[in-house]
Amino acid sequence: MRPNTHVTKRTLLSSSGTAPAQAGPPGRTGPAQWDAMRLNQAVELQGRLVALVPYTARHVLRYHQWMKSEELQKLTASEPLTLEQEYQMQRNWQDDADKCTFIVLDKLKWVGGLCTEEDCMVGDVNLFLTDPEDPTTAEIEIMIAEPSYRGKGFGKETTMVMMYYGVTKLGIKKFQAKINLENTISIAMFQSFHFEEVSVSDVFQEVTLGLTVDSYRKKWLLEQTSHIEEKQYS
Ligand SMILES: CC(C)(COP(=O)(O)OP(=O)(O)OC[C@H]1O[C@@H](n2cnc3c(N)ncnc32)[C@H](O)[C@@H]1OP(=O)(O)O)[C@@H](O)C(=O)NCCC(=O)NCCS
């Protein structure tokens, strides 16, 4: 079993490994980023393939179904939760000051009104602040849960949209991704975004990749995401 300090998306604790963070880390008056992490609660981001919307209670049932998949549990280093725990997890991700999460929708179906929002869901993406002393460093996690949507560019666009949002709205300057060593597709994807190896954990069988967003990388990211439209989510 993993220690509490090794936080995954589906750890019910906050990233400090203690109580859920509601207003930033103890002892801090709160730099803008700690509040910014909750700014996405009314934000919808539209790319070419994907629309990112805030993770709300309406998405939980479908999400819960996805996470019964042993393949997804393994690929995302997640443990199965009860439905009640899943709702608790959704509230944590919505309310905590160190987390920002979006549900990924099939944009064309979604804007064309071809399905309900729940039926347009294909995955999720999130950022969480990993260092209580540094609100500019975030871990990024992405999951295209629907197998039929993988390998079609959804993961790539979603990751870029989230990085764009992290850099331009949340003040993120460094990203990290922790990936199972067997997950060669995810590793290849992050490497294609110029993430580099930071460390390898034999214990967790995972690699940590990192990217510092210097001015060159920021320019590249803004070019890649110039098509993104931000809208009010309701
Ligand atoms: C990993 C994941 C996010 C990639 O998203 P995707 O939509 O399937 O991939 P995309 O079509 O956007 O391709 C993105 C990149 O992934 C890599 N990739 C995708 N399919 C691949 C394959 N079959 N073989 C090797 N690399 C592949 C490539 O680097 C590709 O970039 P390129 O097209 O410029 O070569 C997605 O497959 C997924 O969520 N899988 C299950 C959960 C998971 O593994 N999450 C990551 C945990 S860290």
The ligand as an SDF file (V2000), in Angstrom:
LIG
                    3D

 48 50  0  0  0  0  0  0  0  0999 V2000
   -1.9940    8.1530  -22.2320 C   0  0  0  0  0  0  0  0  0  0  0  0
   -3.1620    8.8620  -22.8750 C   0  0  0  0  0  0  0  0  0  0  0  0
   -3.5250   10.1030  -22.0670 C   0  0  0  0  0  0  0  0  0  0  0  0
   -2.7580    9.3400  -24.2820 C   0  0  0  0  0  0  0  0  0  0  0  0
   -3.8640    9.9740  -24.8750 O   0  0  0  0  0  0  0  0  0  0  0  0
   -4.3890    9.4830  -26.3130 P   0  0  0  0  0  0  0  0  0  0  0  0
   -5.5600   10.2980  -26.6640 O   0  0  0  0  0  0  0  0  0  0  0  0
   -4.5670    8.0170  -26.2970 O   0  0  0  0  0  0  0  0  0  0  0  0
   -3.1330    9.8250  -27.2390 O   0  0  0  0  0  0  0  0  0  0  0  0
   -3.0440   10.8340  -28.4610 P   0  0  0  0  0  0  0  0  0  0  0  0
   -3.7380   10.2410  -29.6370 O   0  0  0  0  0  0  0  0  0  0  0  0
   -3.4340   12.1860  -28.0590 O   0  0  0  0  0  0  0  0  0  0  0  0
   -1.4850   10.7850  -28.7600 O   0  0  0  0  0  0  0  0  0  0  0  0
   -0.5850   11.5040  -27.9150 C   0  0  0  0  0  0  0  0  0  0  0  0
    0.7750   10.9140  -27.9760 C   0  0  0  0  0  0  0  0  0  0  0  0
    0.7780    9.6820  -27.2770 O   0  0  0  0  0  0  0  0  0  0  0  0
    1.6660    8.7780  -27.9250 C   0  0  0  0  0  0  0  0  0  0  0  0
    0.8700    7.6610  -28.4310 N   0  0  0  0  0  0  0  0  0  0  0  0
   -0.4730    7.6090  -28.6270 C   0  0  0  0  0  0  0  0  0  0  0  0
   -0.8350    6.3790  -29.0430 N   0  0  0  0  0  0  0  0  0  0  0  0
    0.2980    5.6600  -29.1040 C   0  0  0  0  0  0  0  0  0  0  0  0
    0.5990    4.3020  -29.4320 C   0  0  0  0  0  0  0  0  0  0  0  0
   -0.3640    3.4430  -29.7860 N   0  0  0  0  0  0  0  0  0  0  0  0
    1.8800    3.8990  -29.3480 N   0  0  0  0  0  0  0  0  0  0  0  0
    2.8700    4.7540  -28.9680 C   0  0  0  0  0  0  0  0  0  0  0  0
    2.6440    6.0430  -28.6320 N   0  0  0  0  0  0  0  0  0  0  0  0
    1.3900    6.4860  -28.7040 C   0  0  0  0  0  0  0  0  0  0  0  0
    2.3390    9.5570  -29.0360 C   0  0  0  0  0  0  0  0  0  0  0  0
    3.4770   10.1840  -28.5120 O   0  0  0  0  0  0  0  0  0  0  0  0
    1.2790   10.5980  -29.3670 C   0  0  0  0  0  0  0  0  0  0  0  0
    1.8240   11.7610  -29.9240 O   0  0  0  0  0  0  0  0  0  0  0  0
    2.0040   11.8440  -31.5400 P   0  0  0  0  0  0  0  0  0  0  0  0
    0.6510   11.5720  -32.1200 O   0  0  0  0  0  0  0  0  0  0  0  0
    2.4890   13.2390  -31.7600 O   0  0  0  0  0  0  0  0  0  0  0  0
    2.9920   10.7820  -31.9140 O   0  0  0  0  0  0  0  0  0  0  0  0
   -4.4070    7.9260  -23.0110 C   0  0  0  0  0  0  0  0  0  0  0  0
   -4.0930    6.8560  -23.8590 O   0  0  0  0  0  0  0  0  0  0  0  0
   -4.9130    7.4070  -21.6780 C   0  0  0  0  0  0  0  0  0  0  0  0
   -5.4870    8.1480  -20.9250 O   0  0  0  0  0  0  0  0  0  0  0  0
   -4.7310    6.1310  -21.3890 N   0  0  0  0  0  0  0  0  0  0  0  0
   -5.2880    5.5000  -20.2140 C   0  0  0  0  0  0  0  0  0  0  0  0
   -4.9470    6.1800  -18.8860 C   0  0  0  0  0  0  0  0  0  0  0  0
   -3.5150    6.6130  -18.8040 C   0  0  0  0  0  0  0  0  0  0  0  0
   -2.6280    5.8930  -19.1810 O   0  0  0  0  0  0  0  0  0  0  0  0
   -3.3150    7.8200  -18.2720 N   0  0  0  0  0  0  0  0  0  0  0  0
   -2.0010    8.3690  -18.0730 C   0  0  0  0  0  0  0  0  0  0  0  0
   -1.5680    8.0840  -16.6650 C   0  0  0  0  0  0  0  0  0  0  0  0
   -0.0700    8.9500  -16.3340 S   0  0  0  0  0  0  0  0  0  0  0  0
  1  2  1  0
  2  3  1  0
  2  4  1  0
  2 36  1  0
  4  5  1  0
  5  6  1  0
  6  7  2  0
  6  8  1  0
  6  9  1  0
  9 10  1  0
 10 11  2  0
 10 12  1  0
 10 13  1  0
 13 14  1  0
 14 15  1  0
 15 16  1  0
 15 30  1  0
 16 17  1  0
 17 18  1  0
 17 28  1  0
 18 19  1  0
 18 27  1  0
 19 20  2  0
 20 21  1  0
 21 22  1  0
 21 27  2  0
 22 23  1  0
 22 24  2  0
 24 25  1  0
 25 26  2  0
 26 27  1  0
 28 29  1  0
 28 30  1  0
 30 31  1  0
 31 32  1  0
 32 33  2  0
 32 34  1  0
 32 35  1  0
 36 37  1  0
 36 38  1  0
 38 39  2  0
 38 40  1  0
 40 41  1  0
 41 42  1  0
 42 43  1  0
 43 44  2  0
 43 45  1  0
 45 46  1  0
 46 47  1  0
 47 48  1  0
M  END
$$$$
